């Protein structure tokens, strides 16, 4: 299996790292190209042993998969630059936020196309990834896509319209959790902890809670910690009084709406 990464940013690097680390692909199976940053391409070549796409683009012509991993504003130029070099059997795997399959098809025709939304936890093999694909993607290609994406974390297959929600919950989600961690750390300091101790306690609390989430229902875990009239109950009551769930809901709604808007912008 050969794959060409079109775009060489942090997401592409995270996926390359996962593929090689899980031995899904060998470094020689992977090629990279981008618009102009040769230093970045050379870094990936030196760090991971992957290939740089040459001027003739032979690597692209022989690719089983082409990974689109650039900013939404660069998709049109990227697709126009490769559309004549793609094999009819190449699967397009896009991790570009918001840009729908139908927009990609305008430039590459009826090639098999998959859209995936990983998150930055792909760097440690813990991404929460949603994926949808066009009807041209065969069953065998679906299995191959699952293998590629599962090397960087968990995979959930959804319908394409649901990817806006996936983007909000999983794609943007880590940033919301980090923001919560920042707030907890600052509150710990305000209540007398040193910054170092507060960070240490927050990190371990998030780590332990994340592990516990794998084994029980979320509400059940919360109830087990929340003794009547105890400290946790007092904190939960404050969250409820301040409409915490409504705030989080609006946060997710706004992120999903922005994903939808990106799709409209680049159609």
Secondary structure, 3 states (H helix, E strand, C coil): CCEEEECCCHHHHHHHHHHHHCCCCCHHHEEEECCCCHHHHHHHHHHHCCEECCCCCHHHHCCCEEEECCCHHHHHHHHHHHHHHCCCCCEEEECCCCCCHHHHHHHHCCCCEEEEECCHHHHHCCEEEEEEECCCCCHHHHHHHHHHHHCCEEEEECCHHHHHHHHHHHHCHHHHHHHHHHHHHHHHHHCCCCHHHHHHHHHHHHHHHHHHCCCCCHHHHHHHHCCCCCHHHHHHHHHHHCCHHHHHHHHHHHHHHHHHHHHHHCC
